[in-house]
């Protein structure tokens, strides 16, 4: 058996990244998270439901004043010609 020498093929390609707006893409979802106890609302395609959750949560926990919005947005990467 002969000697095997390593070989590499390199090719530079341009890639781009963009929000996935194709008809079959996952939906954009919204949720809210309490910054005090890190409890999180259910995710929803409508931003009103997570905001309603915040109002109920701070009603139960009057000292919890700060929240984070969590947006899950599908993205796609593709090679540009």
PDB file with one MODEL, atoms N, CA, C and O in Angstrom:
MODEL        1
ATOM      1  N   UNK A   1       0.843  -1.179   0.000  1.00  0.00           N
ATOM      2  CA  UNK A   1       0.000   0.000   0.000  1.00  0.00           C
ATOM      3  C   UNK A   1       0.884   1.237   0.000  1.00  0.00           C
ATOM      4  O   UNK A   1       1.876   1.295   0.727  1.00  0.00           O
ATOM      5  N   UNK A   2       0.533   2.214  -0.802  1.00  0.00           N
ATOM      6  CA  UNK A   2       1.336   3.417  -0.957  1.00  0.00           C
ATOM      7  C   UNK A   2       1.063   4.452   0.119  1.00  0.00           C
ATOM      8  O   UNK A   2       0.239   4.259   1.012  1.00  0.00           O
ATOM      9  N   UNK A   3       1.775   5.539   0.002  1.00  0.00           N
ATOM     10  CA  UNK A   3       1.630   6.644   0.938  1.00  0.00           C
ATOM     11  C   UNK A   3       0.418   7.486   0.538  1.00  0.00           C
ATOM     12  O   UNK A   3       0.208   7.771  -0.641  1.00  0.00           O
ATOM     13  N   UNK A   4      -0.379   7.883   1.545  1.00  0.00           N
ATOM     14  CA  UNK A   4      -1.543   8.730   1.289  1.00  0.00           C
ATOM     15  C   UNK A   4      -1.198  10.144   1.702  1.00  0.00           C
ATOM     16  O   UNK A   4      -0.784  10.377   2.838  1.00  0.00           O
ATOM     17  N   UNK A   5      -1.363  11.094   0.790  1.00  0.00           N
ATOM     18  CA  UNK A   5      -1.077  12.485   1.131  1.00  0.00           C
ATOM     19  C   UNK A   5      -2.407  13.239   1.297  1.00  0.00           C
ATOM     20  O   UNK A   5      -3.358  13.001   0.553  1.00  0.00           O
ATOM     21  N   UNK A   6      -2.461  14.139   2.268  1.00  0.00           N
ATOM     22  CA  UNK A   6      -3.698  14.891   2.490  1.00  0.00           C
ATOM     23  C   UNK A   6      -3.976  15.836   1.321  1.00  0.00           C
ATOM     24  O   UNK A   6      -3.060  16.352   0.681  1.00  0.00           O
ATOM     25  N   UNK A   7      -5.257  16.044   1.065  1.00  0.00           N
ATOM     26  CA  UNK A   7      -5.662  16.934  -0.012  1.00  0.00           C
ATOM     27  C   UNK A   7      -6.862  17.738   0.477  1.00  0.00           C
ATOM     28  O   UNK A   7      -7.765  17.194   1.113  1.00  0.00           O
ATOM     29  N   UNK A   8      -6.868  19.007   0.181  1.00  0.00           N
ATOM     30  CA  UNK A   8      -7.981  19.866   0.591  1.00  0.00           C
ATOM     31  C   UNK A   8      -8.461  20.668  -0.610  1.00  0.00           C
ATOM     32  O   UNK A   8      -7.665  21.127  -1.429  1.00  0.00           O
ATOM     33  N   UNK A   9      -9.752  20.824  -0.696  1.00  0.00           N
ATOM     34  CA  UNK A   9     -10.347  21.663  -1.720  1.00  0.00           C
ATOM     35  C   UNK A   9     -11.079  22.778  -0.991  1.00  0.00           C
ATOM     36  O   UNK A   9     -12.008  22.519  -0.226  1.00  0.00           O
ATOM     37  N   UNK A  10     -10.670  23.997  -1.222  1.00  0.00           N
ATOM     38  CA  UNK A  10     -11.287  25.144  -0.576  1.00  0.00           C
ATOM     39  C   UNK A  10     -12.057  25.947  -1.620  1.00  0.00           C
ATOM     40  O   UNK A  10     -11.611  26.126  -2.753  1.00  0.00           O
ATOM     41  N   UNK A  11     -13.214  26.418  -1.204  1.00  0.00           N
ATOM     42  CA  UNK A  11     -14.026  27.217  -2.113  1.00  0.00           C
ATOM     43  C   UNK A  11     -14.701  28.302  -1.303  1.00  0.00           C
ATOM     44  O   UNK A  11     -15.378  28.019  -0.314  1.00  0.00           O
ATOM     45  N   UNK A  12     -14.519  29.535  -1.718  1.00  0.00           N
ATOM     46  CA  UNK A  12     -15.148  30.655  -1.029  1.00  0.00           C
ATOM     47  C   UNK A  12     -16.555  30.835  -1.580  1.00  0.00           C
ATOM     48  O   UNK A  12     -16.759  30.881  -2.793  1.00  0.00           O
ATOM     49  N   UNK A  13     -17.530  30.937  -0.666  1.00  0.00           N
ATOM     50  CA  UNK A  13     -18.914  31.151  -1.087  1.00  0.00           C
ATOM     51  C   UNK A  13     -19.522  32.272  -0.261  1.00  0.00           C
ATOM     52  O   UNK A  13     -19.199  32.440   0.915  1.00  0.00           O
ATOM     53  N   UNK A  14     -20.408  33.039  -0.894  1.00  0.00           N
ATOM     54  CA  UNK A  14     -21.137  34.089  -0.188  1.00  0.00           C
ATOM     55  C   UNK A  14     -22.440  33.524   0.350  1.00  0.00           C
ATOM     56  O   UNK A  14     -23.212  32.904  -0.382  1.00  0.00           O
ATOM     57  N   UNK A  15     -22.673  33.740   1.618  1.00  0.00           N
ATOM     58  CA  UNK A  15     -23.914  33.314   2.257  1.00  0.00           C
ATOM     59  C   UNK A  15     -24.649  34.547   2.747  1.00  0.00           C
ATOM     60  O   UNK A  15     -24.037  35.569   3.058  1.00  0.00           O
ATOM     61  N   UNK A  16     -25.940  34.443   2.811  1.00  0.00           N
ATOM     62  CA  UNK A  16     -26.749  35.525   3.357  1.00  0.00           C
ATOM     63  C   UNK A  16     -27.732  34.939   4.356  1.00  0.00           C
ATOM     64  O   UNK A  16     -28.056  33.752   4.302  1.00  0.00           O
ATOM     65  N   UNK A  17     -28.198  35.767   5.254  1.00  0.00           N
ATOM     66  CA  UNK A  17     -29.120  35.351   6.306  1.00  0.00           C
ATOM     67  C   UNK A  17     -30.294  36.314   6.296  1.00  0.00           C
ATOM     68  O   UNK A  17     -30.111  37.530   6.225  1.00  0.00           O
ATOM     69  N   UNK A  18     -31.508  35.763   6.369  1.00  0.00           N
ATOM     70  CA  UNK A  18     -32.694  36.613   6.340  1.00  0.00           C
ATOM     71  C   UNK A  18     -33.841  35.930   7.085  1.00  0.00           C
ATOM     72  O   UNK A  18     -33.849  34.707   7.225  1.00  0.00           O
ATOM     73  N   UNK A  19     -34.809  36.715   7.561  1.00  0.00           N
ATOM     74  CA  UNK A  19     -35.988  36.098   8.176  1.00  0.00           C
ATOM     75  C   UNK A  19     -36.674  35.177   7.169  1.00  0.00           C
ATOM     76  O   UNK A  19     -36.769  35.498   5.984  1.00  0.00           O
ATOM     77  N   UNK A  20     -37.147  34.036   7.652  1.00  0.00           N
ATOM     78  CA  UNK A  20     -37.823  33.065   6.789  1.00  0.00           C
ATOM     79  C   UNK A  20     -39.291  33.447   6.676  1.00  0.00           C
ATOM     80  O   UNK A  20     -40.054  33.316   7.634  1.00  0.00           O
ATOM     81  N   UNK A  21     -39.675  33.916   5.508  1.00  0.00           N
ATOM     82  CA  UNK A  21     -41.064  34.323   5.276  1.00  0.00           C
ATOM     83  C   UNK A  21     -41.747  33.404   4.263  1.00  0.00           C
ATOM     84  O   UNK A  21     -42.792  33.750   3.713  1.00  0.00           O
ATOM     85  N   UNK A  22     -41.160  32.246   4.022  1.00  0.00           N
ATOM     86  CA  UNK A  22     -41.769  31.280   3.108  1.00  0.00           C
ATOM     87  C   UNK A  22     -43.094  30.801   3.696  1.00  0.00           C
ATOM     88  O   UNK A  22     -43.261  30.816   4.915  1.00  0.00           O
ATOM     89  N   UNK A  23     -44.040  30.375   2.857  1.00  0.00           N
ATOM     90  CA  UNK A  23     -45.341  29.925   3.359  1.00  0.00           C
ATOM     91  C   UNK A  23     -45.253  28.759   4.346  1.00  0.00           C
ATOM     92  O   UNK A  23     -46.124  28.616   5.205  1.00  0.00           O
ATOM     93  N   UNK A  24     -44.216  27.925   4.238  1.00  0.00           N
ATOM     94  CA  UNK A  24     -44.100  26.778   5.129  1.00  0.00           C
ATOM     95  C   UNK A  24     -43.181  27.038   6.331  1.00  0.00           C
ATOM     96  O   UNK A  24     -42.835  26.104   7.055  1.00  0.00           O
ATOM     97  N   UNK A  25     -42.787  28.288   6.546  1.00  0.00           N
ATOM     98  CA  UNK A  25     -41.895  28.589   7.675  1.00  0.00           C
ATOM     99  C   UNK A  25     -42.652  28.502   8.999  1.00  0.00           C
ATOM    100  O   UNK A  25     -43.880  28.577   9.036  1.00  0.00           O
ATOM    101  N   UNK A  26     -41.906  28.345  10.066  1.00  0.00           N
ATOM    102  CA  UNK A  26     -42.508  28.342  11.401  1.00  0.00           C
ATOM    103  C   UNK A  26     -43.056  29.739  11.690  1.00  0.00           C
ATOM    104  O   UNK A  26     -42.559  30.724  11.145  1.00  0.00           O
ATOM    105  N   UNK A  27     -44.068  29.828  12.537  1.00  0.00           N
ATOM    106  CA  UNK A  27     -44.608  31.158  12.856  1.00  0.00           C
ATOM    107  C   UNK A  27     -43.699  31.920  13.823  1.00  0.00           C
ATOM    108  O   UNK A  27     -42.929  31.319  14.572  1.00  0.00           O
ATOM    109  N   UNK A  28     -43.799  33.227  13.794  1.00  0.00           N
ATOM    110  CA  UNK A  28     -43.143  34.067  14.802  1.00  0.00           C
ATOM    111  C   UNK A  28     -43.978  33.926  16.068  1.00  0.00           C
ATOM    112  O   UNK A  28     -45.203  34.034  16.025  1.00  0.00           O
ATOM    113  N   UNK A  29     -43.310  33.683  17.197  1.00  0.00           N
ATOM    114  CA  UNK A  29     -44.041  33.557  18.465  1.00  0.00           C
ATOM    115  C   UNK A  29     -43.485  34.538  19.485  1.00  0.00           C
ATOM    116  O   UNK A  29     -42.332  34.963  19.405  1.00  0.00           O
ATOM    117  N   UNK A  30     -44.329  34.882  20.439  1.00  0.00           N
ATOM    118  CA  UNK A  30     -43.990  35.842  21.485  1.00  0.00           C
ATOM    119  C   UNK A  30     -44.246  35.202  22.838  1.00  0.00           C
ATOM    120  O   UNK A  30     -45.179  34.416  23.001  1.00  0.00           O
ATOM    121  N   UNK A  31     -43.411  35.546  23.803  1.00  0.00           N
ATOM    122  CA  UNK A  31     -43.598  35.121  25.190  1.00  0.00           C
ATOM    123  C   UNK A  31     -43.017  36.213  26.073  1.00  0.00           C
ATOM    124  O   UNK A  31     -42.245  37.053  25.611  1.00  0.00           O
ATOM    125  N   UNK A  32     -43.390  36.195  27.335  1.00  0.00           N
ATOM    126  CA  UNK A  32     -42.837  37.133  28.308  1.00  0.00           C
ATOM    127  C   UNK A  32     -42.251  36.324  29.457  1.00  0.00           C
ATOM    128  O   UNK A  32     -42.774  35.274  29.827  1.00  0.00           O
ATOM    129  N   UNK A  33     -41.153  36.833  30.016  1.00  0.00           N
ATOM    130  CA  UNK A  33     -40.503  36.168  31.138  1.00  0.00           C
ATOM    131  C   UNK A  33     -40.306  37.162  32.264  1.00  0.00           C
ATOM    132  O   UNK A  33     -39.840  38.280  32.046  1.00  0.00           O
ATOM    133  N   UNK A  34     -40.663  36.750  33.459  1.00  0.00           N
ATOM    134  CA  UNK A  34     -40.451  37.574  34.643  1.00  0.00           C
ATOM    135  C   UNK A  34     -38.953  37.583  34.949  1.00  0.00           C
ATOM    136  O   UNK A  34     -38.337  36.523  35.057  1.00  0.00           O
ATOM    137  N   UNK A  35     -38.372  38.759  35.088  1.00  0.00           N
ATOM    138  CA  UNK A  35     -36.941  38.871  35.379  1.00  0.00           C
ATOM    139  C   UNK A  35     -36.630  38.567  36.837  1.00  0.00           C
ATOM    140  O   UNK A  35     -35.467  38.379  37.195  1.00  0.00           O
ATOM    141  N   UNK A  36     -37.662  38.517  37.687  1.00  0.00           N
ATOM    142  CA  UNK A  36     -37.442  38.244  39.113  1.00  0.00           C
ATOM    143  C   UNK A  36     -37.364  36.740  39.371  1.00  0.00           C
ATOM    144  O   UNK A  36     -36.385  36.252  39.937  1.00  0.00           O
ATOM    145  N   UNK A  37     -38.398  36.009  38.954  1.00  0.00           N
ATOM    146  CA  UNK A  37     -38.411  34.562  39.234  1.00  0.00           C
ATOM    147  C   UNK A  37     -38.236  33.705  37.980  1.00  0.00           C
ATOM    148  O   UNK A  37     -38.270  32.478  38.064  1.00  0.00           O
ATOM    149  N   UNK A  38     -38.050  34.335  36.822  1.00  0.00           N
ATOM    150  CA  UNK A  38     -37.825  33.691  35.530  1.00  0.00           C
ATOM    151  C   UNK A  38     -38.978  32.802  35.076  1.00  0.00           C
ATOM    152  O   UNK A  38     -38.796  31.965  34.191  1.00  0.00           O
ATOM    153  N   UNK A  39     -40.154  32.967  35.664  1.00  0.00           N
ATOM    154  CA  UNK A  39     -41.333  32.256  35.168  1.00  0.00           C
ATOM    155  C   UNK A  39     -41.676  32.841  33.803  1.00  0.00           C
ATOM    156  O   UNK A  39     -41.562  34.048  33.588  1.00  0.00           O
ATOM    157  N   UNK A  40     -42.097  31.978  32.887  1.00  0.00           N
ATOM    158  CA  UNK A  40     -42.335  32.394  31.504  1.00  0.00           C
ATOM    159  C   UNK A  40     -43.757  32.077  31.067  1.00  0.00           C
ATOM    160  O   UNK A  40     -44.313  31.032  31.404  1.00  0.00           O
ATOM    161  N   UNK A  41     -44.325  32.994  30.317  1.00  0.00           N
ATOM    162  CA  UNK A  41     -45.664  32.776  29.772  1.00  0.00           C
ATOM    163  C   UNK A  41     -45.613  31.721  28.676  1.00  0.00           C
ATOM    164  O   UNK A  41     -44.541  31.436  28.142  1.00  0.00           O
ATOM    165  N   UNK A  42     -46.759  31.137  28.336  1.00  0.00           N
ATOM    166  CA  UNK A  42     -46.785  30.277  27.143  1.00  0.00           C
ATOM    167  C   UNK A  42     -46.494  31.120  25.895  1.00  0.00           C
ATOM    168  O   UNK A  42     -46.846  32.298  25.835  1.00  0.00           O
ATOM    169  N   UNK A  43     -45.859  30.510  24.920  1.00  0.00           N
ATOM    170  CA  UNK A  43     -45.583  31.196  23.652  1.00  0.00           C
ATOM    171  C   UNK A  43     -46.881  31.300  22.854  1.00  0.00           C
ATOM    172  O   UNK A  43     -47.738  30.418  22.917  1.00  0.00           O
ATOM    173  N   UNK A  44     -47.009  32.384  22.112  1.00  0.00           N
ATOM    174  CA  UNK A  44     -48.214  32.627  21.335  1.00  0.00           C
ATOM    175  C   UNK A  44     -47.858  33.355  20.052  1.00  0.00           C
ATOM    176  O   UNK A  44     -46.890  34.115  20.012  1.00  0.00           O
ATOM    177  N   UNK A  45     -48.637  33.127  19.003  1.00  0.00           N
ATOM    178  CA  UNK A  45     -48.440  33.870  17.765  1.00  0.00           C
ATOM    179  C   UNK A  45     -48.990  35.289  17.891  1.00  0.00           C
ATOM    180  O   UNK A  45     -48.709  36.139  17.046  1.00  0.00           O
ATOM    181  N   UNK A  46     -49.759  35.545  18.923  1.00  0.00           N
ATOM    182  CA  UNK A  46     -50.352  36.856  19.193  1.00  0.00           C
ATOM    183  C   UNK A  46     -49.645  37.446  20.417  1.00  0.00           C
ATOM    184  O   UNK A  46     -49.541  36.769  21.439  1.00  0.00           O
ATOM    185  N   UNK A  47     -49.168  38.667  20.342  1.00  0.00           N
ATOM    186  CA  UNK A  47     -48.421  39.259  21.466  1.00  0.00           C
ATOM    187  C   UNK A  47     -49.326  39.671  22.624  1.00  0.00           C
ATOM    188  O   UNK A  47     -48.827  39.943  23.716  1.00  0.00           O
ATOM    189  N   UNK A  48     -50.637  39.723  22.418  1.00  0.00           N
ATOM    190  CA  UNK A  48     -51.544  40.153  23.483  1.00  0.00           C
ATOM    191  C   UNK A  48     -51.605  39.130  24.617  1.00  0.00           C
ATOM    192  O   UNK A  48     -51.615  39.512  25.787  1.00  0.00           O
ATOM    193  N   UNK A  49     -51.647  37.844  24.292  1.00  0.00           N
ATOM    194  CA  UNK A  49     -51.751  36.805  25.326  1.00  0.00           C
ATOM    195  C   UNK A  49     -50.572  36.839  26.309  1.00  0.00           C
ATOM    196  O   UNK A  49     -50.809  36.769  27.515  1.00  0.00           O
ATOM    197  N   UNK A  50     -49.314  36.942  25.855  1.00  0.00           N
ATOM    198  CA  UNK A  50     -48.212  37.042  26.810  1.00  0.00           C
ATOM    199  C   UNK A  50     -48.265  38.323  27.659  1.00  0.00           C
ATOM    200  O   UNK A  50     -47.875  38.307  28.827  1.00  0.00           O
ATOM    201  N   UNK A  51     -48.739  39.415  27.082  1.00  0.00           N
ATOM    202  CA  UNK A  51     -48.862  40.646  27.867  1.00  0.00           C
ATOM    203  C   UNK A  51     -49.954  40.508  28.924  1.00  0.00           C
ATOM    204  O   UNK A  51     -49.809  41.023  30.032  1.00  0.00           O
ATOM    205  N   UNK A  52     -51.030  39.827  28.598  1.00  0.00           N
ATOM    206  CA  UNK A  52     -52.060  39.550  29.600  1.00  0.00           C
ATOM    207  C   UNK A  52     -51.498  38.701  30.734  1.00  0.00           C
ATOM    208  O   UNK A  52     -51.840  38.900  31.900  1.00  0.00           O
ATOM    209  N   UNK A  53     -50.625  37.745  30.380  1.00  0.00           N
ATOM    210  CA  UNK A  53     -49.977  36.907  31.390  1.00  0.00           C
ATOM    211  C   UNK A  53     -49.181  37.775  32.365  1.00  0.00           C
ATOM    212  O   UNK A  53     -49.210  37.540  33.573  1.00  0.00           O
ATOM    213  N   UNK A  54     -48.468  38.780  31.841  1.00  0.00           N
ATOM    214  CA  UNK A  54     -47.686  39.681  32.695  1.00  0.00           C
ATOM    215  C   UNK A  54     -48.590  40.362  33.717  1.00  0.00           C
ATOM    216  O   UNK A  54     -48.253  40.428  34.899  1.00  0.00           O
ATOM    217  N   UNK A  55     -49.724  40.864  33.271  1.00  0.00           N
ATOM    218  CA  UNK A  55     -50.630  41.575  34.179  1.00  0.00           C
ATOM    219  C   UNK A  55     -51.158  40.642  35.270  1.00  0.00           C
ATOM    220  O   UNK A  55     -51.300  41.050  36.423  1.00  0.00           O
ATOM    221  N   UNK A  56     -51.446  39.404  34.910  1.00  0.00           N
ATOM    222  CA  UNK A  56     -51.888  38.427  35.920  1.00  0.00           C
ATOM    223  C   UNK A  56     -50.748  38.075  36.868  1.00  0.00           C
ATOM    224  O   UNK A  56     -50.945  37.953  38.077  1.00  0.00           O
ATOM    225  N   UNK A  57     -49.544  37.913  36.297  1.00  0.00           N
ATOM    226  CA  UNK A  57     -48.382  37.543  37.122  1.00  0.00           C
ATOM    227  C   UNK A  57     -48.044  38.643  38.129  1.00  0.00           C
ATOM    228  O   UNK A  57     -47.794  38.359  39.300  1.00  0.00           O
ATOM    229  N   UNK A  58     -48.038  39.891  37.675  1.00  0.00           N
ATOM    230  CA  UNK A  58     -47.698  40.964  38.625  1.00  0.00           C
ATOM    231  C   UNK A  58     -48.845  41.199  39.602  1.00  0.00           C
ATOM    232  O   UNK A  58     -48.620  41.741  40.685  1.00  0.00           O
ATOM    233  N   UNK A  59     -50.068  40.808  39.250  1.00  0.00           N
ATOM    234  CA  UNK A  59     -51.157  40.860  40.215  1.00  0.00           C
ATOM    235  C   UNK A  59     -50.952  39.866  41.344  1.00  0.00           C
ATOM    236  O   UNK A  59     -51.294  40.144  42.493  1.00  0.00           O
ATOM    237  N   UNK A  60     -50.392  38.704  41.020  1.00  0.00           N
ATOM    238  CA  UNK A  60     -50.101  37.679  42.036  1.00  0.00           C
ATOM    239  C   UNK A  60     -48.812  37.982  42.797  1.00  0.00           C
ATOM    240  O   UNK A  60     -48.650  37.567  43.945  1.00  0.00           O
ATOM    241  N   UNK A  61     -47.902  38.702  42.155  1.00  0.00           N
ATOM    242  CA  UNK A  61     -46.580  39.008  42.739  1.00  0.00           C
ATOM    243  C   UNK A  61     -46.321  40.505  42.576  1.00  0.00           C
ATOM    244  O   UNK A  61     -45.619  40.905  41.647  1.00  0.00           O
ATOM    245  N   UNK A  62     -46.875  41.342  43.463  1.00  0.00           N
ATOM    246  CA  UNK A  62     -46.782  42.803  43.305  1.00  0.00           C
ATOM    247  C   UNK A  62     -45.358  43.373  43.271  1.00  0.00           C
ATOM    248  O   UNK A  62     -45.159  44.499  42.815  1.00  0.00           O
ATOM    249  N   UNK A  63     -44.382  42.623  43.742  1.00  0.00           N
ATOM    250  CA  UNK A  63     -43.007  43.141  43.718  1.00  0.00           C
ATOM    251  C   UNK A  63     -42.272  42.795  42.411  1.00  0.00           C
ATOM    252  O   UNK A  63     -41.123  43.197  42.231  1.00  0.00           O
ATOM    253  N   UNK A  64     -42.912  42.065  41.512  1.00  0.00           N
ATOM    254  CA  UNK A  64     -42.284  41.686  40.243  1.00  0.00           C
ATOM    255  C   UNK A  64     -42.646  42.733  39.193  1.00  0.00           C
ATOM    256  O   UNK A  64     -43.747  42.726  38.643  1.00  0.00           O
ATOM    257  N   UNK A  65     -41.701  43.633  38.924  1.00  0.00           N
ATOM    258  CA  UNK A  65     -41.961  44.769  38.030  1.00  0.00           C
ATOM    259  C   UNK A  65     -41.249  44.687  36.690  1.00  0.00           C
ATOM    260  O   UNK A  65     -41.571  45.448  35.779  1.00  0.00           O
ATOM    261  N   UNK A  66     -40.285  43.777  36.549  1.00  0.00           N
ATOM    262  CA  UNK A  66     -39.484  43.753  35.321  1.00  0.00           C
ATOM    263  C   UNK A  66     -39.672  42.440  34.568  1.00  0.00           C
ATOM    264  O   UNK A  66     -39.710  41.361  35.159  1.00  0.00           O
ATOM    265  N   UNK A  67     -39.787  42.562  33.251  1.00  0.00           N
ATOM    266  CA  UNK A  67     -40.070  41.415  32.391  1.00  0.00           C
ATOM    267  C   UNK A  67     -39.238  41.493  31.127  1.00  0.00           C
ATOM    268  O   UNK A  67     -38.774  42.563  30.733  1.00  0.00           O
ATOM    269  N   UNK A  68     -39.056  40.338  30.497  1.00  0.00           N
ATOM    270  CA  UNK A  68     -38.346  40.254  29.217  1.00  0.00           C
ATOM    271  C   UNK A  68     -39.319  39.756  28.156  1.00  0.00           C
ATOM    272  O   UNK A  68     -40.127  38.864  28.412  1.00  0.00           O
ATOM    273  N   UNK A  69     -39.235  40.330  26.978  1.00  0.00           N
ATOM    274  CA  UNK A  69     -40.004  39.815  25.850  1.00  0.00           C
ATOM    275  C   UNK A  69     -39.125  38.812  25.109  1.00  0.00           C
ATOM    276  O   UNK A  69     -37.958  39.089  24.833  1.00  0.00           O
ATOM    277  N   UNK A  70     -39.676  37.666  24.792  1.00  0.00           N
ATOM    278  CA  UNK A  70     -38.957  36.628  24.052  1.00  0.00           C
ATOM    279  C   UNK A  70     -39.657  36.466  22.705  1.00  0.00           C
ATOM    280  O   UNK A  70     -40.810  36.039  22.640  1.00  0.00           O
ATOM    281  N   UNK A  71     -38.957  36.805  21.649  1.00  0.00           N
ATOM    282  CA  UNK A  71     -39.499  36.679  20.303  1.00  0.00           C
ATOM    283  C   UNK A  71     -38.739  35.560  19.597  1.00  0.00           C
ATOM    284  O   UNK A  71     -37.510  35.589  19.525  1.00  0.00           O
ATOM    285  N   UNK A  72     -39.463  34.586  19.083  1.00  0.00           N
ATOM    286  CA  UNK A  72     -38.848  33.513  18.311  1.00  0.00           C
ATOM    287  C   UNK A  72     -39.243  33.710  16.858  1.00  0.00           C
ATOM    288  O   UNK A  72     -40.407  33.570  16.483  1.00  0.00           O
ATOM    289  N   UNK A  73     -38.245  34.037  16.049  1.00  0.00           N
ATOM    290  CA  UNK A  73     -38.485  34.352  14.641  1.00  0.00           C
ATOM    291  C   UNK A  73     -37.652  33.389  13.797  1.00  0.00           C
ATOM    292  O   UNK A  73     -36.443  33.288  14.005  1.00  0.00           O
ATOM    293  N   UNK A  74     -38.268  32.679  12.850  1.00  0.00           N
ATOM    294  CA  UNK A  74     -37.491  31.764  12.011  1.00  0.00           C
ATOM    295  C   UNK A  74     -36.607  32.533  11.018  1.00  0.00           C
ATOM    296  O   UNK A  74     -37.023  33.535  10.436  1.00  0.00           O
ATOM    297  N   UNK A  75     -35.402  32.045  10.848  1.00  0.00           N
ATOM    298  CA  UNK A  75     -34.456  32.633   9.896  1.00  0.00           C
ATOM    299  C   UNK A  75     -33.973  31.532   8.961  1.00  0.00           C
ATOM    300  O   UNK A  75     -34.085  30.346   9.272  1.00  0.00           O
ATOM    301  N   UNK A  76     -33.438  31.932   7.820  1.00  0.00           N
ATOM    302  CA  UNK A  76     -32.869  30.968   6.906  1.00  0.00           C
ATOM    303  C   UNK A  76     -31.584  31.526   6.313  1.00  0.00           C
ATOM    304  O   UNK A  76     -31.450  32.726   6.075  1.00  0.00           O
ATOM    305  N   UNK A  77     -30.649  30.620   6.084  1.00  0.00           N
ATOM    306  CA  UNK A  77     -29.373  30.979   5.447  1.00  0.00           C
ATOM    307  C   UNK A  77     -29.355  30.342   4.065  1.00  0.00           C
ATOM    308  O   UNK A  77     -29.816  29.215   3.886  1.00  0.00           O
ATOM    309  N   UNK A  78     -28.832  31.056   3.110  1.00  0.00           N
ATOM    310  CA  UNK A  78     -28.724  30.509   1.765  1.00  0.00           C
ATOM    311  C   UNK A  78     -27.527  31.103   1.044  1.00  0.00           C
ATOM    312  O   UNK A  78     -27.087  32.215   1.337  1.00  0.00           O
ATOM    313  N   UNK A  79     -27.006  30.323   0.081  1.00  0.00           N
ATOM    314  CA  UNK A  79     -25.854  30.778  -0.707  1.00  0.00           C
ATOM    315  C   UNK A  79     -26.323  31.742  -1.780  1.00  0.00           C
ATOM    316  O   UNK A  79     -27.293  31.494  -2.495  1.00  0.00           O
ATOM    317  N   UNK A  80     -25.614  32.829  -1.866  1.00  0.00           N
ATOM    318  CA  UNK A  80     -25.889  33.790  -2.943  1.00  0.00           C
ATOM    319  C   UNK A  80     -25.067  33.411  -4.162  1.00  0.00           C
ATOM    320  O   UNK A  80     -23.916  32.993  -4.032  1.00  0.00           O
ATOM    321  N   UNK A  81     -25.652  33.556  -5.350  1.00  0.00           N
ATOM    322  CA  UNK A  81     -24.884  33.250  -6.569  1.00  0.00           C
ATOM    323  C   UNK A  81     -23.777  34.260  -6.793  1.00  0.00           C
ATOM    324  O   UNK A  81     -23.034  34.156  -7.769  1.00  0.00           O
TER     325      UNK A  81
ENDMDL
END
